[in-house]
Amino acid sequence: MDNIDIRTQRTRIENINALPTVPGTVKKVSQVIGRPGVTLSEISQFVVGDPALTTKVLKMVNSAVYGFPGRISSVSHAIMLLGLSVVKGLLLGISVFEIMQQVMAGLWDHSVGCAVVARAIAEKKGLKDPEEVSVGGLLHDFGKVILMLEYQTQYEEAMKQAASRKTAIFEAERAVFQETHSAVGTWLAERWRFPPNLVEVIECHHRPGSARKAPMETAIVHFSDILVRARGFGFGGDPLVPAVHPAAFDLLALTDADIREVLDKLESSREESGSLSL
């Protein structure tokens, strides 16, 4: 099987609305979140105009992923609480839910688990915007969805290689595509004008030592990914549990008690994950 250099197809991938394999809901959402100067009001009107999307947004906002103490019953209230960048990421995550379920069994559960753990750690570290870090956890593997949609046969080959050679999925991706899901996710995050910190989290979650704008946020999602894998929560494309990057571990400086508390939140969310079928 010939390898694919997706770097030469970056412009095509960035123009996601023209990709024939991408479902209509994702195309509509990507058009809205990628619009220059889009406002919270415009996003709210878009969501309210789609009853199914409204239901999914409210279900997600009231889930363990965000952990608001009170029940949120209106889209406008949810959007006001979360802010523009988080709402854009939330809509993207929701719109690809069914694709995740279809293209890689367990990827949605893995992503939700990472979002829960990332928010819990961000709160422990006193970060100003823990929900934005949570979105990083939810979207860190988004590039896998695009690769699987556009190059299903080749991506299945990459997963087979990762399993047979006992290597990380991103190493198998690089062998097959000359690039990784992190790069693909980064191209799209930049196209949709996500905040620089969130872009870097998606780009560097496998190599947190390279993060410059958001080293703490990147370290959190990196560690969350590994914790969720270690607990067997969902499936990220390979069966490995990699070592935590030493610089990320030192930066986070989490105690054993901190980690136990975070894992307790993950286990609580595991019971709820079935209800997040959206």
N, C-alpha and C positions, 0 to 999 in steps of 0.2 A: 504494500500500500504506500503510495507516495505521500510524503509529509507535506503539510500546508504551512506556508509562511503567512500567518495572519497579519503580520506587521504591514505587508503590502496591501492588505485589505482593510486597514484601519478606518479610512474614510467611509467605506461601505458599512462597517459595523457601527460607526458613530451615527450614521444616518439610519437609525433603527426603524424609523417609521416606514422606510422603503423596503425593509427586509421581508420577503414573502412568507417566511416561516413564523414571524412574530404575530401572536393573536391580536385581534382588534382592541381589546381592553388595554393591553400594554401600550399599543400605539397611541391610543387616545390619552392615556396618562402621561406618556413621555412627551407628547405635544404640549400638554398643559404645563408640566413642571419645567420644561425646557424653554418656555416662552420668556424672552427678556423682560424683566420688570414685572413679572406676574405677582399679584398681590394675594394676601390671605383671603380677601373677600372673593376674588375670582376663583380661587381654588375651592372655597366653601360652596359657591354657586355650582361649580362643576360637580362636586360630590353630591350635593342635595338633588341635583338633576338626575341622579342615577340611584334609584332605591336599593339595588343590590349592593352597590359600592358603599352607600350610606350605612347599611347594616354591617358590612365587613369592617368599616372604619370604627364604628362604635364598639363592635365586639373586640377588636384589637386594642383599642384605647383602654377598655375596661379589663384587659387581661393582665396577667402577671408581667408582661413585657414592660408595662409602664407603671403599674402599681399605684395609681392615684387612690387616695383614701376614700373618696366618694364616688358614687356611680355617675358617669357622665352620660347624659341622655340626648344631647344635641351636637350636631356636627360643628356648628359655629363655636360652641363652648370648647370642644375638643381642639379645634384648630387654634383658637385663641390661647389655650394653655400650652400647646406644643410648640408653636412658632413655625416659621416658614420652612426652614431647612429640615426640621424633624417631620413635618407634615409631608413634604415632598418625598422623603425617604420612606415614610410609612405607606404612602400611596403606591410607590414603586414596589415595596415588599408585598403588599396585598395583591397587586395586579399580577405578580408572577407566582402567587401561591399555587395555583392549579398546575402551572407549568412545572414548578419544582416537584410537585407530587407525581407528575407524569414522567419527567425526564430522569429523575434520580430519587428513588424511594429513600426517604429519610432526610433529604436535604433541607426541607422546610423545618422539621423538628430540630435539626442541628442548628439552623439559623436562629430559630426562636430561642433555643437554649443559650446560644451565644449572646443574644440580645438581653436576656434576663440576667445572665452572669455579668455582662459588661456594665449594665446599669447598676447592679449591686456593688461592684468594685468601684465604679466612678463615684457613687455616693460615699463609700468608705474613704476614698481619697479626697473628698470634699470638692470635687470638680463642679464648676458653675453650671454646666449643662449636661447632666447625666443622661438625659433623654437622647441627646445628639450622639453620645457614645453608644447608647443602646441601638440607635439606627446603624451605626458602624458595624455592630455585631450582627444585625439583621441582614445587612447588605454586603458583608465582606466577601461572600462567595457568589455574588450576583453574576460575575463573569462566566461562571460555570453554566448558568442557564443559557446565556447567549451562545456559548461554544456548543452546547448540546443541541440547541435549536438549529443552528446553522450547519453544524458538522457532526451530526449524530453518530454516524458510522465511525468517524475518526475519534470522537470523544469516547465512545465505547471501547475502542482499541486502547486509548490512553488509560482507561480504568482497568482494562485487562492487564496491561503492562505494569501498572502500579501494584496490582494484586500479585501477579506472578513473580515480579522482581522484588516485592516487598519494599517499594520506594514510595515517596510522597506523591500525591496526585499532581502537584505542580511540577515535579521533575518529569513525570510522564507527559504532561501537557507540553512542556518545553521541547521534549524529544519529538512529539508529533506535530506541534504547531509553531515551533520556534519562539513561542511566547506563552504566558500563563494567564489563568483566570484573573489574577490580580491586575495585570495590565489592561485586559479587556474591561474590567469593572472600572478602572481608573479613567480610561478614555471616555466612557459613558458618563461617569460622575462629573468630569470636567465639562462635557457637552451640556449637561443639565444644570450647570452652575451651582453645584453643591459647594458648601464652604470648604476652604483649603484644608482645614483640619480633617474633615470627613474624607476628602479625596485622598489625603495621605494615609489615613487609616486603612482604606481599601487597598491602596498601592503597596503598603509596607507591612501588612499584618503577618506575613511570613518572615520578614526580615526587619524587625522593629529597631534594630540598631541603626538603620538608614533613615529613620524618621527625624526630621529637623523642625518642622512646624508644630507637630503634635506628638512628641515622644511619649507622653504619659497616656494619651488616648490610644495610641497605637499599641503600646505595651499592654494595655488593658484588653483590647480585642484579641491580641496575640495570645495572651494567657487564657482568656475566656474560651477561645477556640480549642486549646489544648485540654482545659478542664472538662469541657463538654465531651470531647472525644474520649477522655479517660473514663468518664462515667457511662460511656456507651449510649449517649443521648443522640439519636438520629444517626445520619451517615453523611460524611463529607467528601466521599469519593475514593477513600482508601481506608484500610483498617489500622493504620499506624497511629500511635500516640507519640508525637515527636517530643524532644526535650525542650524545655522552656529556654529561651535565649537568656544567657546569664545577665546581660545588661538590663533586660526587661524585668527579670526577677528582682534584681537589686533596686531598680527604680521604683517598683511597686511596694517593696518592703512589707509584704503582707505577713501577718503572724499566722500560726497554725489555727488559732481561734477564728481569725478573719476568714480563712479559707473554708473552715467548717461551716461558718455562717452562710457564706456564699453558696456552698454546695447544698445546704438546707433549702435555700430559696430555689435552687435549680430543681431539687427533688419535689418541692411543692408545685413548681410549674409543670413538672412531668405529668402530674395528675390532671392538670388543666389542659395539657397540650392536645388531648383528644377533642376537647371542646373548641379548640382553635382551628377546626376544619374549615372555617370561614365559608 
